[in-house]
Amino acid sequence: LPPPLSQRFNYGAFDAGARLVQANPEAKGSGAILKGDKDAYMLNPCSARKWVVIALPEDIKVDVVSLSNHELFASSVREWQLLGSMKYPTELWFELGKFEAADSKLRQPFYLSQPNWARYLKLRFISHHRSEHYCTLSQLAVFGQTVMDDFSESMELQRENLEDMRARVQSAAAGGGEAATPTVAAPAPAVAVAAAAGTGTAAAAV
């Protein structure tokens, strides 16, 4: 099982090298969502078309994004969309998922059905809970794997497969039987892993 989010590295943190690239013009304090300060937040009129773009510190195979809102007297995100890109600016984003958040002050993790590579993330906030004048978002966190993490995981899987096959061959030989010689695909080099980062469902520019 993967470790809990509290034990995973947040690639969406300002201290990790993530940065705010752009947000809708009505937004105030947008960079606060990367800093982990519960007393700071991004503030928007709920009537605005709300979105934000962040740059990750490197290419990340994103598998979980979490949102937190700690403000008591403001509306919170309900429906939202996550888009990714390997470059910015761009007019073509690929969709990573559409989600619905609860009206909660706790951190809410959203797991991607298909982890995908991205260097830039765009969050579009489609609807909100309650009917306050202002909408807020306190924290954003991004979890996933770097290119080297992904390559190391692939190499470890190949090693485990080879050990399993070797054990079966030895067991068959000890029993007097004959085991078919299995074949294993060579692990993809890191360059190929990185090249796969552009895959995803295309979404029109928003």
Salt bridges, closest charged atoms under 4 A:
ASP59 OD1 - ARG119 NH1 3.47
ASP63 OD2 - ARG8 NH2 3.10
GLU100 OE2 - ARG78 NE 3.05
ASP103 OD2 - ARG130 NE 2.95
GLU132 OE2 - ARG130 NH1 3.90
ASP150 OD1 - LYS61 NZ 3.37
GLU156 OE2 - ARG159 NH2 2.37
GLU163 OE2 - ARG159 NH1 2.42
ASP164 OD2 - ARG168 NH2 3.16
